[in-house]
Amino acid sequence: MSSLVWVELDAGSPDHNLCEIRGSNKFKGLHCAVVKSNAYGHGVREMVSLLTRADWLAVNSLEEGLELRTLGETRPVLLLGHVPLSRIDEARQADLRFVICNFETLQAIRELPVSEKMFYLHMKVETGTWRQGVLPDDAILMARDIAEMPGVVLDGIYTHFANIEDTLNHQYAEMQMDTFQRVLDALQDEGLTPPVIHTACTAAAILFAKTHFSMIRTGIGLYGLWPSRETKLSAESSGCTIPDLRPVLAWKTKIVQIKEVPAGSYIGYGGTHRTTRNSRIAVLPVGYADGYRRSLGNTGWVLIAGRRAPVLGRVCMNLCMVDITDLQGISLEDEVVLLGRSDCEEITAEMMGEWMGTINYEVVTGISSLLPRKIRKGAEGVY
Ligand SMILES: Cc1ncc(COP(=O)(O)O)c(C=O)c1O
């Protein structure tokens, strides 16, 4: 392996996690894998090849959807983010289903000539997250409009929960479900119910079977990460089968210099760490340009041969330094685990998130897409 910083993906874990999430509430319907933002930083090309049991894929942007088609993906793809009005025909021609939540997009569709390809729309209903979504009363008007448009199919309807992973009290999510259900009832009264109904992100899919409808739309759990501590606690007290989620990703590098540093030396930019003893430091070729955030300076840890080494001083753009004074037998180009397991020690995305003052979602999504992704197949090794 030539690269000095890389991401390893465990081949069996994505499908394993998918089955575990389905198993927690015995879900039998469609499973949409959310692979937006480079598959939460894991590498979209690799993740879609490993997620063989996902029925649908969801991404944010038109560009991401087109990339999936270029990769040869034939599964239904849903675009969750706004498609520029000037480019909606590209989505139609590439068989990309997309969110509809404003009447301007509907008007732009109306102005295009009917083609042999159909528009497949998924109406997103505002139920309390107050970001993207059509107001409940407007949802009925929108569905009526779509029903009268040739070449346009209302293929799905969905909503997204605001705080289901943040709390042990799910009253707000219940209120969102009630609002969504009222829209579904009104559509049903008019015979306008679309075939694919979906509300459940990972937390909802694990915790509440009643959020499942015909499809679940999960992201973080497929990567083997829990949405939050609260979600796990809620699951443990709810009586559902606790999914055995296995982190898919490890992030690694190699030592590029080892150096003896006298006591009283200032390490790195700004001199934010001063050694209190004669020390040995290892220089690592990873920095904030790779997604190894500056906030890890003087707070983060790495693993070398199963032992922890603290980050000293500020993280630079392409380098950082760690203290290996107490570790014996370390050599140039030894492997360093930034995220993942090394013997009996582990650095999880949750730990790194705490050091960085953020959540596991942001930790993994922030890993640079420029780094190579390698797939590890058990005993067969890394590719
Ligand atoms: C609209 C939508 N659906 C589903 C998901 C997946 O959520 P999770 O990763 O918590 O499963 C996201 C994530 O941001 C989302 O924005």
Ligand as a Chemical Component Dictionary entry (heavy atoms), coordinates in Angstrom:
data_LIG
# 
_chem_comp.id                   LIG 
_chem_comp.type                 NON-POLYMER 
_chem_comp.pdbx_formal_charge   0 
_chem_comp.three_letter_code    LIG 
# 
loop_
_chem_comp_atom.comp_id 
_chem_comp_atom.atom_id 
_chem_comp_atom.alt_atom_id 
_chem_comp_atom.type_symbol 
_chem_comp_atom.charge 
_chem_comp_atom.model_Cartn_x 
_chem_comp_atom.model_Cartn_y 
_chem_comp_atom.model_Cartn_z 
_chem_comp_atom.pdbx_ordinal 
LIG C1 C1 C 0 -33.937 13.176 4.872  1  
LIG C2 C2 C 0 -33.061 12.211 5.562  2  
LIG N1 N1 N 0 -33.459 10.937 5.669  3  
LIG C3 C3 C 0 -32.704 10.005 6.290  4  
LIG C4 C4 C 0 -31.487 10.336 6.842  5  
LIG C5 C5 C 0 -30.690 9.267  7.549  6  
LIG O1 O1 O 0 -30.618 9.525  8.915  7  
LIG P1 P1 P 0 -29.723 8.589  9.866  8  
LIG O2 O2 O 0 -28.321 8.734  9.365  9  
LIG O3 O3 O 0 -29.908 9.148  11.216 10 
LIG O4 O4 O 0 -30.232 7.213  9.685  11 
LIG C6 C6 C 0 -31.032 11.648 6.764  12 
LIG C7 C7 C 0 -29.751 12.014 7.378  13 
LIG O5 O5 O 0 -29.309 13.119 7.478  14 
LIG C8 C8 C 0 -31.837 12.611 6.102  15 
LIG O6 O6 O 0 -31.449 13.889 6.001  16 
# 
loop_
_chem_comp_bond.comp_id 
_chem_comp_bond.atom_id_1 
_chem_comp_bond.atom_id_2 
_chem_comp_bond.value_order 
_chem_comp_bond.pdbx_ordinal 
LIG C1 C2 SING 1  
LIG C2 N1 SING 2  
LIG C2 C8 DOUB 3  
LIG N1 C3 DOUB 4  
LIG C3 C4 SING 5  
LIG C4 C5 SING 6  
LIG C4 C6 DOUB 7  
LIG C5 O1 SING 8  
LIG O1 P1 SING 9  
LIG P1 O2 DOUB 10 
LIG P1 O3 SING 11 
LIG P1 O4 SING 12 
LIG C6 C7 SING 13 
LIG C6 C8 SING 14 
LIG C7 O5 DOUB 15 
LIG C8 O6 SING 16 
# 
